[in-house]
Amino acid sequence: MTGKPRIACLSGANATISNSPPLITSNKARTQHGLPLRTNPDGSATRFDVLRPQRLAAPVTVYVEQFSAHPLEADAANLYGPPDGYMDRSGKFHTDRQSDGDTPVFEINLLPNDGLYPLPYMARQADGSAWEDDCAFPGAPAEKSRQAYYPDGSRIFEEIDRFGIAEDGTGNLISQLAEVDFFRIMPSGGYTKGLAAADRTDMGNSDIKPEVMGRDFFAYRPVHLATSPSRSWMARIVNDIQAILDSGNYLGAIWTQGSPRVEETLYWLNLMLDTTLPVCGNAAQRTHGEISNDGPKNLLDSVDYITSKIWQDADGKNRAGTVVIQEQQIFASREVQKGEARPGGYVATGGHGGLLGAVRHGMPPILTYLPGSKHTYQSEVNRTRLNETVTGYINSGKGLSPVKVAIKDANGALLESSIPKVTITKEGNYSPESPDSGPEREVDLVAQINDNLKHAPLAGFVVEGQSPYGSMTNDQRNALMKKAVYCGMPVVRVGRGNNEGFSARAGIFLGGSNLTSTKARLVLMACLMKFGAPPPAADPDHPTDTETAAIQAQLEMYQAVLDTH
């Protein structure tokens, strides 16, 4: 690469980092159109109008009072040059002072191509009323609601460059470091009316057809219309990101997503991507433009991390795996978890590492630790190392029958139908109905096992049990989990919550080490895609020693991945 490096910004779903506060009609517009003014909670007049970044449609000349940028500018007036002129009390500009009451000013010609300017929001609803929220009225349907999310990262990065100020008073914080291309992988905002190719701000050459929320893009606001992506998207995001990184055009990538979701996606990419390049995850606890919003700095820190190349080993390969960078901390994707909805709310799980380094003040980013687990190009379960087909099992009505499950197409891309069904079940004490209650009362597990046997040839369970062992206290539920294994559904056990110990292999149950249940689920899914389902017993309620040995042999391969990834 020559000149500035190029980075791919990848938009993910439900991303607060690409979500803006509602656009509320300003009091300036309300006054102009005779609408009721917004007031403070006590009924008093508000002090200011909120200013929102917008574009000028025509050039305009404005006059700015000298020494108004800081309360103590005038204290050093002797250090300053003269103003451009003076504004008299009638509002007329003069190059020379006309009287002692004139105000010294700077004359500024603002042009549309200067970029965004913060201005009062003047828009109203179609019926002439003021906008008070995202929706035309509380609980409005989608066709009466506006989108708060951006369709890709381009506007966010533009605003960071335009309004973001460094410690030394300079700007253009991202564009001075890198060129950025934008990709709508699994976006939070969409074009419900479609978009012409010429108007696109992301990478793409064709028109965008009308998009549907819940199918093409996924948002959590308005909250009554919230949607989330289905499991099949786990294949699509891997394929799309792999292709982008394989293009040779990028030094690395940034993935943006909802703050409770980014930790799972980045670990999934850590397992699945076959790349030597870095991928950083970013989220925000506060919407873009909200007071003290954390998203812009997180994005800048990821650009800083990628361009610093501290992630490179001696051969130029990524030595840190995929990471999540939040509030200047660099987390390994395996251990990162959102703990609270505030800046600084991310924690390292597992009790043994997870925090790899920091983006420092006035110094380059630093890595103080490196992950010991396999990742990306080292991963034994990355996309390249998966077979095109594996064996799963379905109840055909005449017992459990093997079926071939296609994992990849002829070009090596993951198939959306290949993603296994893995269910997390949490175990607490005092859960049996009575001393003599039977498994039929554990209706959730019974129903899930039966549904898997009908619809999911690759399926399994993660049990979040007692810490650190992952053991269950309910004998009937424990027996059902054993039956699941003998039906071809592997079971991983982990300790509850942010477990700091290590869950070991226990008979036919896999040990999830110090993984959280959500991360163990991802490893189990990857193992099912790599090794296929373990062979079931002819009679899952009465397995033979030979059948148990065959299952154990396959589970050894699963355990090796759980222990090293």
C-alpha positions, 0 to 999 in steps of 0.5 A: 500500500502507498500513501495513507492506509485504507480501512474498511468500516463494516456496519452491523445491526442495532448499533447505538454507535450509529444511532442519533438522538431524535430530531426535534423541531427547534423553537426557532421553527416553532416561533416561525410557524406559530407552534407551541414552544418547548419548555423546561419541565417546570414550564419555563423557557428553554435557554437554547435551541439544540443545534444539529449538523446540517448542510448549507444550500447556498453561501452565506456571510456571517459575522462573529464577535471577536474574543467569543471563542473562550472567556479569557481570549480578551485577557490576552487581547494584546497578542491578537491581530485586528478584527476584520471590521466592526458591527454597529448597533444597527447591524451594519458592517464597517471595516473601520470603527464608527463609534465606541459602541461598535462590536469588533467582528470577523467576517466569515463566508460559509460555503456549502462545500465547507461541510456540515454546520451545527444549526437549529432543526427547522423541519416539521411534520407533514401536517405542520405539527412539530416533531417531538420524537422519532415517531409522528405520534407515540406507538406509530407504525413504521410508515409513520416513524423516522429512522434514527440509525445511519445506513452506513458509517460515512456520516459518522466519520464525516462528523468526527472529522468535521467536529472532533477536536484533538487535545492539541486543537486540531481536527480531521482526526480520522482522515489524517490517518487513513482512507475509509471505505464503508460497507453495509454488511448487516446495517442498522438503518435502511433505504425503505424507498431504495437508493440510486447507485449514484447517491450511495455513500457505501461501497457498491455500484448498483441501485439499492432496492427498497429495503425492509426493517427486520429483513435488510436492516435491524434497529432497536428504535423505535423500541416498539418496532425493534428487530434483530437478525436471525442465525443465518446472518452468521454465515453472511457476515463471515462471507462478506468480511472475508471477501473484503479482507481478501481483496488486498485493499485494506490494512484492517477493518472496523465492525460496529454493532450494538453494545451488548452484541459486538462481543459475540460477533467479534468472537465469532469472527475470531473463530471463523475468519481466515485472515492475518489482518486486524478486525476491531469491534466498536460500540457506544453506550450513548447515541451519536451526538448525545452529551459525552457520547463515547462512539467517536473516540472508540472509532478513532482509537480503532483507526489509531490501533490499525494504522499503528501496526502494533498488532503485527508480528515479525511476519506482519501477521495479526498477533492479537486476534479480533479485538474490541476497543472501548474507552481506550482499552483493547480487549481480546474478543474471547473475554470481553463482555458488556457489564453496564450501559455506561462508558467504561462498562466493558469488563474482561471475563474468565478471571485470567487476562482478556485486557490486551493493552491500551490506546494511550494519551500522546503515545502510540497504542500499546499491547501489554499482553497477547492472547494464548488462544488460537484465532483467525488464520490460526483457528482450527475452525475457521472457514477455510478449514471447514469441510463442504459437508458434515454428518448430522442426525434427524429423527426420520420416524424410524429412529435417528438417521444420518443426513449430509449437512452442506456447510460451504458452497463450491466457492468456499462460502458458508451456507446460511443453512449451515449454522447449527442450533445451540441452546443455552440453558441456565441452572439454579439451585432448588429447581426440581418440582419435587423429590419424585418429579420426572423429566416430563416436568422439564418441558423446556428441555424436552421440547427443545430436544424434540424440536432439534430432532425434527429440524436441526441435524446440527444442534447442541446445548450449553449448560450454565451451571454451578461455578466453576464446574458447570454442574447441574443440581437438578437430576432430571435436567442432568439426565435430559442433557445426557440423553441429548448427547446420546441423540447426537447433540453435544453439551458444553458446561460452563460456570454461571455468569462471569465465571473465573474458574475452569469447567472441565470435561466430565464424562460425556459432557464437554468442559467450556473452560473459562468461557461465558455461556454465550462464547461457549455457544459460538465455539460449539456451533463452530465445532458442529460445523467442523466435525459434524454431530457425534454419532447417536445411540440406537436407544438414547435411553440405554446406550451401549459401551461401544456407542459411548466410546464412539461418542467420546472419541468425537467429543475429544476433537470438540474438547481440543478446540474448546481448550485452545480457542 
